[in-house]
């Protein structure tokens, strides 16, 4: 029953999609219906699975590295005024740069293999994780800190036993955002330069006017992103303080 609204929304979206195709009479190469897309997915399931595996590896490694880097950076920012003065403006500056502008540079530096895509995923999730966790660390309830100082707790003990646990819900929010953004970074990297992955498959299908295959690859990426978000949400459920 919990997933019934999601299933109903999916069914409604598919019905609306089919209605648009039927009423407008658009050619299949412009907008295929759900049935041709499903047929294309089934006929090319082995190819789609192979490219999905590549993208999944890029996303998962990028998510892990970006999350760890964001965790460490947030700790440094929260504990060092010098780090806040030097690093925080740089973080904001990197977010002002267009992602598509960085992708060709990373491809030039790291090549057409996995690492340029992993770097893109790391860059796109690094700021959300760092920012969310840092905000949580800086918003520790004042009563907790006053009590720790009254008991003459050391700064390291206050950090790891009070500030970090109090900031875990914020970290969970950042990780959930990262689970959504990481596939975007990997696919952008594949669009710029790759020979494998769902992003590459989309470009290849589009160039050959196989719109149904392109939609199949795109929907596969969407399903993967939803499953990744659900997995991260379940993994961070206790961290976020959720009961159900």
N, C-alpha and C positions, 0 to 999 in steps of 0.2 A: 504493500500500500504506500510505502514511503516514496517509491519511485514511479507511482502511477501518474502524478502530474507531469513528470519529465517525459514519460512515454506518450502521454496525451499531447504534449506540446510538440514532440517529434512527429507524431502522426499528423497533427494539424499542419506543421511546416511542409511535410511531404505532399499533403493534399493541396496546399496552397501553391506549391511549386508546380505540381501537375496541372492545376487549374490555369496558372499563368501560361504554361506551354500550350495548353489546349486552346485557350481563348485568343491568344495573340497569334498563334500559328507560326511562331518563329522557326526557322530552319534548325535542324538538329545540330549543325556545326556552330550555331550561335548559342543556343540554349537547349541542351538535351533534357529530356524528362527523367524522372527518377528511375524508370524501368531501363532505358538504355544505359544509364550510368551504372546501375546494378549489374547489367549484363557485361559491360566493359570491365567492371571490377572482377567479376567471376572469371571471365576469359583471361584476364591478365593477373590473376591473384598471385601467381608465383613471382612475377616481376615486381608487383607492388609490395609483396612481403619482403623481397630482397632489399628494395630501396627503403622500406620502412625500418628495417633492421639497422641500416646505416645511419639514418636520421635519429633513430632512438639512441644509438650509441653516442652520437654527437651531443644530443640533448642531455642525456643522463650524466655524462662526464662533465659537460659544461655546467649543469645544475649543481653537481657536487663541488666542483672547484670554485664556482662563483659564490656558493653559499659559505664555504669555508673561508674564502677570502673576505667576504662581507662580514662574517662573524668576527674575524681577527681585526679588521679595520675598525669596526664599531667599538670594540674593546679599547683599541688604541685611542680613538677619538674621545671616548668617555673618560679615560684616565689621564690624558695628557692635553694640557692647554696648547702646548706647542704644536701637537698633531692637529688640533682643531684649526689653528691659524694657518698651517701649511697645507694640510691635506684636504680639508673641507672645501675650499674654493676650487681646487683641482677636480674634485668629484662633480661639483656643479658644472664646471666648464666642460667636462667630458659628456655630460648629458645634453649640452647645447649643441654638440656636433651631430650632424645627421648620420644615422647608422649606415646608410648606403654610401656615405663618403668614406667611412672607415673600412668597409668590407673589401674594396679593391686593394687597399694598402695592406691589410692583413693577409689577403691572398698572395700578394707580391712577396711579403716577408716569410710567410709560413707555407706557401705552396697550395696546391689544389687538393691536398689530402684532408684528413679529419681535423687537423689541429687549427686550421684557419676557421673552420665552422665552430669548433669548440671555443675558440677565442671570442667569436662573435656572440655565442650564447653566454659566455662569462661576462662580457662587457654589458650586455643588455639586462642582466639580472643583478649585477654587482651593486648598482646604486639602490634598487628597491630593498635588497636585503640589508645593506649597510644602513640606509636611512631609517628603516623601520626599527631595527634592533637598537641603533643609537638613540632614537627618540625614546624607546622603552627604558634604556639605561639611564637617561637623563630625567626620567619622570618617576623615579623610585619614590614611594610615599615618604614624606618627610619624617613621619613618626618612626618608621623603621630605622632610618639613618640616625635619628636622635637617640633611640634606644641602644643602637650598636655603639655609638660614641660614648654613651653613659657607661656601658660595660667595657669600655676601653678596647674595643675590637680593632685589629689592625686593618689597614686599607685593603690589603689583599683578601682578608677574610670577609670584609664588607662587600667587596666586589663579587666574589664567587658564591657567597652564601646568602646575600641579600639582593644586590642590584641585578645580577644575572637572572636568578629565579623570578624576580618581579618583572623582568623584561621579556620573559619567554613568550607570553602571548603576542607581543609585538613582533618578535622573531618569527613566530608561526605565521603571522599575517604576511610578513615579507617573503617567507618561503612559498606561501600559496600564490602570491603574485609571481614569484620567480618561476613556478611550475607552468604558468601561462605564457610568460615572456620567453622562456628558454627555447621553445620550438620556433618562435619567430626569428630569433637570432640565427639559429642553425639554418633555417630555410633561406634567409637573406644571404647567408654565406654561400649556400648552394646555388642560388640564382646568379651570383657574381662569377663563380668559377668552381665547377665540380663535374665529376663524371658519374656520381652516384648520389642517391638520396631522393626524397620525395620532391624537394624543390627542383632538382635537376629533371626528374620525371615530368613535372608539370610543364617546364619550359620545352622539353622534348615533345610532349604530346601537343602542346599549343603550336609549336612550329610545324608540326605535321597535320594540323587541323583535326586532331583527334580530341575534340572537346569533351567527349564523354569520358575518355581516359583521364583527361586533366581534372575533371570534376571528381572522378573516382579517387585520384591521388589526393586531391584537396580535402575531400570528405574523410579519407583515411587519416590525414594529418589532424583534422578536427577531432575525430574520435580518439586518436592517440593523446591529444592535448587534454581532452576531458578526462580520460582514464588516469593520466599523470596527475592532474589536479586533484582528482578524488583520492589517489594513492597518497599524495602529500598531505591532503586534508586529514585522512585517517591517521597518518603517521604523526601529525602534529596536533591531534585532537586533545590529548591530555595536556600537551604543552600550552595550548590556547585556553585551557581551563574549561573546556566544554564537557558537559555531563552526558549528552546524548548526541 
